[in-house]
Amino acid sequence: MHADATPLDAFYQGWGDYQGRLVRAVAPLSPAQLTSRATPTLRPVWELAAHIVAARAVWFHLTLGEGDPALAPFARWDVAGASPRTAAELADGLAATWQLLGACLGRWTAAMLGDPFTTRRGRPITRGLVLWHVLEHDLHHGGELSLTLGTQGLPGLDL
């Protein structure tokens, strides 16, 4: 099989492992632990996880049109004034949005990365740029979440 026709999941296997680490770090947290912050000016744990979920839904579902319409509410999980989420809700949101991403990675190929799209604000973008942005976003905010948990003496992402 030519590399341009190989599904992208062959190249992004580690992302699925990272997803599992995110869920394992968040799922057992108590309501009090979910409100932990590294500093008073930074986001609490629940909001960091909700932000990861929302970004996935915004970029893959709303921008690229992927997945079931039932994913749309996830895109609002991190708007100003959003209600705090429970550990179970966050784990479910991470799982649902990962299922969307995983399905895309299993279907998309390198030849599709240049496909053009337009953001909701009218900016041109490609499928590859969305993929890169969401990956770097997951890593950045997952690291922030792990650091926040560590400052509270809680286990972070086991890398």
Secondary structure, 3 states (H helix, E strand, C coil): CCHHHCEHHHCCHHHHHHHHHHHHHHCCCCHHHHCCCCCCCCCCHHHHHHHHHHHHHHHHHHHCCCCCHHHHHHHHCCCCCCCCCCHHHHHHHHHHHHHHHHHHHHHCEHHHCCCEEECCCCCEEEHHHHHHHHHHHHHHHHHHHHHHHHHCCCCCCCC
